[in-house]
């Protein structure tokens, strides 16, 4: 059966452009761990799933183009230069002048093009793309495009936006996810004062690229790209941690860090086993939890980006903050406020802060359903806190989700309802 799936994937990837079914390719790769690696068509598959091309010639076109060298230094250029020398120094090719120059050029181009400072960890995320599309074959433009799309798709909050407090929210949400699926383990680690920020930083910042050998990273990313949801990285960490569950519960507190720091994959079979388990857990997780996990990493709630037809617009497709509607901006701003509250371990908003945050959302569209009195009061620009007897210290839960918000259905619309 697995060989049949492998043949089907190869056939899909060699179909004419008009017949390629991206959703079918994604489903095949998601349901069969290791399929991309065994197909021998990783670059083509990643190009299809990350860039969403509908032109068979796009991979070849980008593969023949090289980035133009930029002499202007980016912000934190000295840190960038130092990190380039350290990147995968255990691999001979990464110590070569050619590979280091390509690494530096891509990072510098990205930072200057998107007006962001270089941040440590970008080099580790770029290394796998250089590894699979080696500079000796040319085509640094393809490497750049894949790296750019990947960063905006899975790590936007950490590298592309100046929102460091979302990393603290990520740690908090990982603890809550572990608490949801394994309360005994979560409470035990909490009682021993062993919080996620002590061991999972590199999991979320570099998506395991810094802590694992490159072949293992590529195999993990095959599944991550196939699932196409930034929240999936939480489930890899969850299943990896639960593999050592018995040891973590039985050992003395001082030995817990040693066990966690030794978490690794023994080989390809174990990687595929953990990934299959992670997919199963992920598919059985409530969508409202997935949405909150997703928004820790990116500001875009769209699950499956539409195929991109124009090479020149690849970057623009990933710039989530450009040309946003007023309502979307308001929702993102509310998420930002909640993230700050979470980072401070204080999940409280005053009534007036709540009204001020939600007013643009209600008044910018007529498709949202809300409490009629609140809608009317906001439109008249009056204070509703007294009307509803809201205590200024009261915590208000807001449930914002769509019934279409599912990876299986290919993604949902923005928000269909707001309930207070």
C-alpha positions in Angstrom: 0.0 0.0 0.0 2.8 2.4 0.9 4.5 1.7 -2.5 1.2 2.5 -4.2 1.0 5.8 -2.4 4.6 6.5 -3.4 3.8 5.9 -7.0 0.7 8.0 -6.8 2.7 10.9 -5.3 5.4 10.7 -8.1 2.6 10.6 -10.7 0.9 13.7 -9.2 4.2 15.6 -9.2 4.9 14.8 -12.9 1.4 15.8 -14.1 1.0 18.8 -16.3 0.5 22.1 -14.4 -3.3 22.2 -15.1 -3.8 18.7 -13.6 -1.8 19.1 -10.4 -4.0 18.7 -7.4 -2.2 20.4 -4.5 -4.7 19.3 -1.9 -4.4 15.7 -3.0 -0.6 15.9 -2.8 -0.8 17.5 0.7 -3.2 14.8 1.8 -0.9 12.0 0.6 2.1 13.4 2.3 0.2 14.1 5.6 -1.3 10.6 5.8 2.0 8.8 5.0 5.0 9.9 7.1 8.2 9.7 5.3 6.6 9.7 1.8 8.3 12.9 0.7 11.7 11.7 1.8 11.3 8.4 0.0 10.0 9.9 -3.2 13.3 11.6 -4.0 11.3 14.7 -5.0 11.6 16.9 -1.9 12.5 20.1 -3.6 9.7 19.8 -6.1 7.2 18.9 -3.3 8.3 21.7 -1.0 8.1 24.2 -3.9 4.6 23.1 -4.7 3.3 23.1 -1.1 5.1 26.3 0.0 4.9 28.5 -3.1 1.7 27.0 -4.4 2.8 27.1 -8.0 0.6 26.1 -10.9 3.4 26.4 -13.5 5.7 23.4 -14.1 8.4 25.8 -15.1 8.5 27.8 -11.9 10.9 25.5 -10.1 13.2 25.5 -13.1 12.9 29.3 -13.6 13.8 30.1 -10.0 16.4 27.4 -10.0 18.4 29.3 -12.7 18.2 32.6 -10.9 20.7 33.9 -8.4 20.2 36.6 -5.8 21.9 39.9 -6.5 24.7 40.6 -3.9 23.8 43.6 -1.7 26.6 45.7 -0.2 24.3 47.6 2.2 24.6 46.0 5.7 21.4 45.1 7.5 20.5 45.8 11.1 22.6 43.4 13.3 24.9 42.6 10.5 27.8 41.7 12.9 25.6 39.1 14.6 24.6 37.8 11.2 28.3 37.4 10.1 29.2 35.6 13.3 26.2 33.2 13.0 27.1 32.4 9.4 30.4 31.0 10.6 28.8 28.9 13.2 25.9 27.5 11.1 26.2 23.7 10.8 30.0 23.9 11.1 30.1 20.1 11.6 29.2 19.7 7.9 32.1 20.4 5.5 30.1 22.1 2.9 28.8 24.7 5.3 32.4 25.6 6.1 33.1 26.3 2.5 33.3 30.0 1.3 30.7 29.4 -1.4 28.0 28.1 1.0 28.7 30.7 3.6 28.4 33.5 1.0 25.0 32.2 -0.2 23.9 31.9 3.5 24.9 35.5 4.1 23.4 36.9 0.9 20.0 35.3 1.5 19.8 36.4 5.1 20.9 39.9 4.2 18.4 40.2 1.3 15.6 38.9 3.4 16.2 41.4 6.2 16.6 44.4 3.9 13.7 43.4 1.7 11.3 43.2 4.6 12.8 45.9 6.8 13.5 43.6 9.7 16.6 43.2 11.8 18.5 39.9 11.7 17.6 37.7 14.6 19.5 34.7 15.8 17.9 31.5 14.6 17.2 32.7 11.1 20.5 31.0 10.0 19.4 27.7 11.5 16.1 27.8 9.6 17.8 28.7 6.3 20.4 25.9 6.6 18.0 23.0 5.5 16.9 24.9 2.4 20.6 25.4 1.3 21.3 21.8 2.1 18.5 20.4 -0.2 19.2 23.0 -3.0 23.0 23.1 -2.9 24.7 26.3 -4.1 26.9 24.4 -6.5 23.9 23.8 -8.7 23.0 27.6 -8.7 19.5 28.9 -8.2 19.8 30.8 -4.9 16.6 32.5 -5.9 14.6 29.3 -5.3 16.3 28.8 -1.9 15.4 32.3 -1.0 11.8 32.0 -2.1 11.3 28.7 -0.1 13.0 30.2 3.0 10.9 33.4 2.7 7.6 31.5 2.3 8.5 29.1 5.2 9.4 31.9 7.6 6.2 33.9 6.9 4.1 30.7 7.1 5.4 29.2 10.3 7.6 31.7 12.2 6.2 35.1 11.3 5.7 36.2 14.9 9.2 35.4 16.0 11.3 36.7 13.0 9.1 38.9 10.8 7.2 41.0 13.3 8.5 42.8 16.3 6.3 40.9 18.8 8.6 39.1 21.2 5.8 38.6 23.8 4.3 35.9 21.6 7.2 33.6 22.5 6.0 33.8 26.1 2.5 33.1 25.0 3.8 30.1 23.1 5.3 28.6 26.2 2.1 29.2 28.1 0.0 27.5 25.3 2.3 24.5 25.2 1.9 24.0 28.9 -1.9 24.2 28.5 -1.8 21.7 25.6 0.2 19.3 27.7 -2.3 19.9 30.5 -5.1 19.1 28.2 -3.7 15.8 26.9 -1.6 14.7 29.9 -2.5 16.6 33.1 -0.5 14.3 35.3 2.8 15.0 33.4 2.0 18.7 33.0 1.3 19.2 36.7 4.4 17.1 37.7 6.7 19.3 35.6 5.0 22.4 36.9 5.4 21.2 40.5 9.1 20.6 39.9 9.3 24.2 38.5 10.4 22.9 35.1 8.6 25.2 32.7 8.5 24.9 28.8 10.8 28.0 28.5 13.6 26.0 30.0 13.6 23.3 27.3 11.4 24.2 24.3 12.8 27.5 23.1 14.6 26.1 20.2 11.7 23.8 19.3 9.5 26.8 18.5 12.1 29.4 17.4 13.9 27.1 14.9 11.4 24.3 14.5 13.9 21.8 15.8 16.5 22.8 13.2 19.1 23.7 15.9 18.7 20.6 18.1 18.5 17.8 15.5 20.7 16.5 12.7 19.8 17.9 9.3 18.4 14.6 7.9 16.0 14.4 10.9 15.1 18.1 10.5 14.2 17.5 6.8 12.0 14.6 7.7 10.2 16.6 10.4 9.7 19.5 8.0 8.3 17.2 5.3 5.3 16.6 7.6 5.1 20.1 8.9 4.8 21.5 5.4 2.3 18.8 4.4 0.0 19.5 7.4 0.4 23.3 6.6 -0.5 24.5 10.1 2.0 26.3 12.3 0.3 24.8 15.4 1.5 21.3 14.3 5.0 22.0 15.8 3.3 22.0 19.3 2.1 18.4 18.7 5.6 17.2 17.7 7.0 18.5 21.0 4.0 17.0 22.9 4.5 13.5 21.5 8.3 13.8 21.8 7.9 14.7 25.5 5.4 12.0 26.2 7.8 9.3 24.9 9.8 9.9 28.1 6.7 10.2 30.3 7.4 7.3 32.7 11.0 8.4 33.2 10.0 12.0 33.9 7.4 10.9 36.4 9.7 8.5 38.3 13.0 10.3 38.5 14.1 12.8 41.1 13.6 16.4 40.3 17.2 17.2 39.7 17.4 14.6 36.9 14.4 15.9 34.9 16.5 18.5 32.9 19.0 15.8 31.9 16.2 13.6 30.5 14.5 16.4 28.6 17.8 17.7 27.1 18.5 14.2 25.8 15.2 14.0 23.9 16.1 12.9 20.3 15.1 10.5 17.6 16.9 7.2 17.3 16.2 7.0 13.6 13.8 7.5 10.7 11.4 4.9 11.9 11.0 6.6 15.3 10.6 10.0 13.5 7.8 8.6 11.3 6.2 7.0 14.4 6.1 10.2 16.4 4.9 12.2 13.4 2.0 9.8 12.8 1.1 10.0 16.5 1.3 13.8 16.3 -1.0 13.9 13.3 -3.5 11.7 15.1 -3.5 13.9 18.2 -3.6 17.0 16.1 -6.6 15.8 14.1 -8.5 15.1 17.4 -7.8 18.5 19.0 -10.6 21.1 19.2 -10.3 23.7 16.5 -10.5 26.6 19.0 -7.3 25.3 20.6 -5.6 24.9 17.2 -6.5 28.5 16.4 -4.9 29.8 19.6 -1.8 27.7 19.0 -1.6 28.9 15.4 -1.8 32.6 16.4 1.2 32.2 18.7 3.3 31.7 15.6 1.7 33.7 12.8 -0.9 36.5 12.4 -2.6 34.9 9.5 -5.6 32.6 10.3 -5.7 31.3 6.7 -4.8 27.6 6.9 -4.1 26.8 3.2 -2.9 29.8 1.2 -4.2 29.9 -2.3 -1.8 29.0 -5.2 0.4 31.9 -6.3 0.5 32.4 -10.1 2.9 35.3 -10.4 6.5 35.0 -9.4 6.8 38.7 -8.7 3.9 38.5 -6.2 5.3 35.6 -4.1 6.6 37.9 -1.4 3.5 40.0 -1.4 1.3 37.0 -0.9 3.2 36.3 2.4 3.2 39.9 3.7 0.1 39.4 5.8 0.0 43.0 7.1 -0.2 44.7 3.7 -3.7 45.8 2.4 -5.6 44.3 5.4 -9.2 45.2 5.9 -10.2 47.3 8.9 -11.9 44.4 10.6 -8.9 42.1 10.2 -6.6 44.7 11.7 -8.9 45.1 14.6 -9.0 41.3 15.2 -5.2 41.2 15.1 -4.9 44.1 17.5 -7.2 42.3 19.9 -5.0 39.1 19.6 -2.0 41.3 20.4 -3.6 42.7 23.5 -4.5 39.2 24.7 -1.0 38.0 24.0 0.4 40.8 26.2 -2.0 39.8 28.9 -0.9 36.2 28.6 2.8 37.1 28.7 2.1 38.9 31.9 0.3 35.8 33.3 -2.7 38.1 33.8 -5.7 37.1 31.7 -7.8 40.2 32.5 -9.2 43.1 30.5 -11.3 45.8 31.9 -14.7 46.4 30.5 -13.7 49.6 28.8 -10.6 47.9 27.3 -12.8 45.2 25.9 -15.2 47.6 24.3 -12.5 49.7 22.8 -10.8 46.6 21.3 -14.0 45.2 19.9 -15.7 48.3 18.6 -13.9 48.4 15.2 -14.8 44.7 14.7 -18.5 45.2 15.3 -18.8 48.5 13.4 -16.8 47.5 10.3 -19.0 44.7 9.2 -22.6 43.7 9.3 -22.0 40.0 9.0 -21.0 39.5 12.7 -23.5 38.3 15.2 -23.3 39.8 18.7 -25.4 40.9 21.6 -27.9 43.4 20.2 -27.6 45.9 23.0 -23.8 45.9 22.9 -23.8 46.4 19.1 -26.2 49.3 19.5 -24.3 50.9 22.3 -21.0 50.7 20.5 -22.4 52.3 17.3 -23.7 55.2 19.5 -20.2 55.5 21.1 -21.5 55.2 24.6 -20.0 53.4 27.6 -21.8 50.0 28.0 -19.9 48.9 31.1 -22.6 50.2 33.4 -25.4 48.8 31.3 -24.1 45.2 31.8 -22.8 45.8 35.3 -19.3 44.6 34.2 -16.8 44.6 37.0 -13.6 46.4 35.8 -11.6 43.5 37.1 -13.8 40.8 35.5 -12.2 38.4 33.0 -14.3 38.1 29.9 -13.9 35.1 27.6 -14.4 35.8 23.9 -15.0 32.8 21.6 -14.0 33.7 18.0 -14.0 30.8 15.6 -15.5 29.5 12.5 -17.1 26.1 11.9 -15.0 26.0 8.7 -11.8 26.3 10.6 -10.4 22.9 9.7 -7.3 21.7 7.9 -9.3 18.9 6.4 -11.7 21.3 4.7 -8.9 23.4 3.4 -9.2 26.4 5.7 -11.9 28.7 6.9 -13.1 32.3 6.4 -12.1 35.0 8.8 -14.7 35.1 11.6 -18.4 34.2 11.2 -19.5 35.1 14.7 -18.6 36.7 17.9 -20.2 35.6 21.2 -19.9 37.5 24.4 
